[in-house]
Amino acid sequence: MTANGRTSTAPDVADVVALGESMVTFLPSRPGRLADVPSFDRAIGGAESNVACVLAAAGHSVRWAGRVGADGFGDHLVEAIGGYGVDVRAVRRDPARPTGIYFRTAGDRSTDAHEVAYYRAGSAASAMSVDTMDLDAIRSGRILHLSGITPALSAGCLGLTRELTARRPGRPLVSFDVNHRPGLWRDVGHGHGPEVLLELARGADVVFVGDDEARDAWGLDGPEAVRAALPEPELLVVKQGATGATAFHGASGRSGADQVTSVPALHVDVVAAVGAGDAFAAGFLSATLREKPVRDRLRHGHLMAAAALTVPGDLAAPPALDHADRLAALDDTAWGRLRLGPGWTRDGGRPGDRTGEGADEEVRTP
């Protein structure tokens, strides 16, 4: 039996458990306004399940915990995510609430022309709470990955996230991607988004946050300012877009100075600027599971992000771990010259091979 009285469906230990809402995504068949697009292709979307799928495809044991409707869209999500090798036994089916869906335009999400239409209010995932989810299954990983999207969905979801980020003995390593979505927090009655996200991040062990969202949510400018506001996490990663990423590690709220590690981003021939943040988290966590040094964890994050950026959709086939390890081990000069294009993850990384279509140099790896 679980702590909340239900039978645990997945007591075995996984490398990573990811908790969050996944939705069916409808992608336009051509560019243009949603009003003008005649048809859509079905896909899946969800920050936490994206991380789960990438990690599973990379060979890790991964469990996704969520809640979907007892409907065809829920069937599709469970089957599609399970198809990546993700354990979906901790997913709950809700007979009274629907699976969330959303539509988006084909353009870059960073432009004003980008449109997203969400149909997630009252979704099955919004009913996640301490009382409706299997806490033992959720805590049964070496790492528990959460994001700031879940607590925005409902008061119950916020309570669940608070329970999972509470510091207590024996919990798994808690990874938290801030994922500030202002639209989700608008008009909710269970908290002010930026304040809630800061509170939850302080309870995590590993935190990912973009410098742009830290500026928008908290008015913090620069990685050092973010660390000053978040001294508690053992490891804080501030993503700086095309510049790179900076990790603060070693102090985690204790006396003594942080170690600071920065790694520049790769030169990438971008196909679609979607999915990179989730892929970065997956790459970083993959290297964390394998006890790589922080520099290499950041490099693996950049490599996984490059895989996502060089395909049209949110999810990309990750590079083989030995290939990624060879690239992550390059010296700083070779890393700075590396350029990755479409198809680069199919490259075995053999000495003398060119990495991806449009690569601007030969990459020689050990």
N, C-alpha and C positions, 0 to 999 in steps of 0.2 A: 504493500500500500504506500501511497505517497503521503507527504506531509499534510496535504489538504484533503486526504481521505479517498482519493481515487487510485485506481490501479495504474501503476507506471507501465507505459507501453514500450519504453526504450531505456532500460536501466544500464546498458553497456556503455562504456566510456568511448566517446568519439574524440577526434582531435579538436574539432570545433563544433559548437552548436550556435546557430544563428536564429534569432527570434525577430519576427517582424511581419508586416503585411506584404503579401505579393498580390499583384493584380494582373488581369489579362489586359494587354496593351494592344491597341489597334493603330497600326502604322500606315500612313497614307500611301496609296499606290503611285502618287506623283506629287511634286511640290505644289504649294499653293495654300490658300486659306482653307480652313476646315469646311467652310460653307461651299467651297468649290470642288473639293476632292470627291470623286464619284465612288471610290471603293477603298477598302482598307485590308491590310493583311494582319493576321492575328499573331501576337507574340506574348512573351511574359515580361513582367517588370516588377521590381521591388529591390530596394537597396540591399537588404539583408540576404534575401534569397539569391541575388546576383553574386554576392560574396561567397555564399555557400556553393553555388554552381561552379564558380571559377576554382575554388579550393578543391572541390571533388574532382573536377577535370584534371587538376594538377596531381591527383593521386592521394589526397588526404581523405580520412574518414570524416564525414560531415553530416550533421543532422540539421534539418530546418524545422523549427517549431513555429506554427502559425495557426490561423483559423480561417477557413473558407466556407462558402455556402455549400449546402447539399444540392448543388446544381451542376449543369454541364461545364460552366466556367471553372468551378472548383475542381471538377474531375480533370479538366485540362491542365490546371496548374499543378496538381499533385503528380500527374503523369509526366508532364514536361520537366519539372524540377527533379523528380525521381529519375528521369532519363539521363540526367547528368551524373548519376551515381550518388545522389544525395539521399540520405535516409529520411523518409517522410512519415515515419510512424508516429511522431509526436504532433502531427497536424490534426487539428480538431475540425469536424464538420458541423456546421450550424444549420439546422433545418428551418430556422425562422428568419435568417438574415442572408442577403445575397453576397456573392463574391464581388469585390470591387473591380471596376474596369476604368480605363481611361483612353482617350484619343489624343494624339498629338500630331503636329505638322512635321514635315520632313526637314525643315531648316534647322540651323544651329540654335541650340537652346539659349545661347547667350544674346541673341538678337531680339529686337523689339517685335519682329514679325513672327516669332515663335508663339504658337498657341498650344495650350493643353486644356482639355476638358475632362475633369475628374467626375466619376460617378462612384464615390466611395462613402458618402455620408450614410451612416447606419449599416455599414458593411459588417460581414461576419467578423472581420479582424478588429473592428472597433469594440467588439464584445470581449476581447482578451482582457483578463484580469487575474489576480491572484487566485480567485475562486474557480475560474473556468479553464485554467491551464495546468499542465502537469509539471510542477516545479522541479521534481526530481529529474525528469527527463531533460528539462531545460538546463539544469545545472550539471548534467552528466558529461561534460566535455572538458578537455584541458583548457580550452578557451571558450568563453561565452561572448559572442559578438552581438552588440545592440546598436541602435542608432536613434538619433533625436526625432525621427519621424514617428516612431511608435507612441511616445508620450503625448503627441499632439492629437491623436485620434479620439481619445475619450478620457474621462477621469479614471476609469478602470485600467486603461492602458498606462496612464501615468503612474497609478498605484503599483502596477506590476513592474514597471521599469524602476521605480524607487526601491521596491523590494529586492530586485536583482542587482542593483548598484550599491546596496547597503553593505558597508564594510563589516564582514564577520569572518571568523575563522573557518577554514575549509572550503571557501567558495573557489570556483575556478578563476583563472585570470580573466578579468572583465575588460573587453575591448569596446570602446564607444566612439562611433563616428557622429560628430555633432549634427551634420545634415540639417542645418537650419532652413526650414521652409516657411517663410513668413505667411504665405497664403493659408497654410494649414492651421496656424495659430490665430488667424484673424477671427474674432468674434467667439472664440471658445471661452467657456466659463470656468475652466479648471486651472488657469494659471497664465502668467505672462511668459511667452516663449523664451526670450533671451535669459530671463532669470531662472526658469526651470532648467534650461539646457546647461547653464553654468553650474547649477546645483548637481545635476546628474553627472556631468563630466568630472566634477571633483570626487565623485565616488568610484570612478573607474581606474583601472591600472594602466591601460593604454588608451590614449585619446588621439583621434584624428580630427583636425579642423583646418579649413581653408583660411588663408589670411583675409580673403575677401569677406567670408561670412563672419569671421571674428570682428572685422571692422564694422560690418552692417549690424550685427546683433549686439555687440558689446562696446563699440566705439574704440576698439584696440587697434593700434597701428604698429605692425611689425611683430616678428616672432617673440622677441624679448618681452614685449608688453603682454602677449598672450600667456607666456610662461609665468609672469608675475601674477596674473589673475588666476592661473591654474597651477599652483605649486604642488598639489597633492598627487597627481598621477605619477607613477614610477617612470612612465615614458610618454612624452607629449610630442606629437608629430604635427608641425605646421606646414601645410601644403601651400606652395607659392606659385602655382600655375606653371607657366613656361619657364620660370626661373629655376625651380627645383623644390626641395623640401628640406626642412630643418628639424632635427630631433633633439629634444632635451631629455637627458636621462641621468640617473645616478643619484639625484638628490631626493626627489619625490616628497617634498614637504619637510625633510629632515634638515638639520644644520649641515653646512658644507655646500660647496659649489657644484652646480650641474656640470655634466659633460655635454658639450654641444657638438653635434655632427650634422654637417650640411652636404647634400649631394645635388649637383645640378641636374636638371631634367635633360632627357635625351632629345636629339633632333629627330622629329617624327614627321613623316609625310601623312598628314591627317586625312582620313576618309570621312569620319564623322566624330564630332566632339561630344560623344555620349558614352557613359559607362566607365569613364576613366577613373573617377574617384573610388567607386566600388572595387574596381580591378586593382587599384593601388593598395587599398586596404588588404585585399586578398593576398597580394604578393608580399606585403610586409608581414602578415600573419603566417604565411607559409614559411618564410625565412625565420620567423620567431620560433615556430614549432621545431625547426631544425637547428635552433640555437646558433644562428649566424650572428656575427657582430653587427652592430647597429648600422654601420655604413652599408653593409651588404643587404640588410633588411630594406633600407631605403632604395637601394639599387634594384632589388627585386620588385619593390613597389612600382618604380618607374618602368621596369620592363613589362610588368603585367598591364600597366596603364597604356603602354605603347601597343600592346596586343589589342586592347579595346579600341584605341584610336585609329587603328589601321583596318578596321572592318566597319560595315555600315550600321550594325546594330549595337545593342548594349553589351552583349556577351560574345566573347571571342575565345577560340581555342588557345589555351595558354602555351607558352613554349615548354618543351620538355625540361624537367628540372636540371638535368646535366648541362643542357644548352644554356639555360639561364644562369647556372652557376659559373660557367666559363665566361659569359659576358660580364657578370657581376664582379669577377676577379680581375678584369682588365685594369691596367694602371690608369691614373687620372687622365693622362694625355690621350690614351686610346679611347677611354670612356667619353671624353669630350668630343672626339671626332666621330663617334659612332652615329650612324643615321639609319633609322629603321623605316621600312616602307611596307606596303601590303604584301602579305605572303611571308613575312620574315619568320614567323613562328614555325613554318614548315622546314626551315633551314636547320640542318643538324649542327651548324656551328663548327664544321670541320676547318682545320687550318687552310687558309687561302680562299674559303668560300666567301661570297658576298652575301651580306645579311639583308634580305628583303629586296624587292624591286625598287630601283632607284637609289640603292645604297651608294654613298659617295666615296667609299674607301673599301679596301679589303680588310676584313677583320681577322686577325690572327690570334687564336686563343690557345691556351696550353693544351 
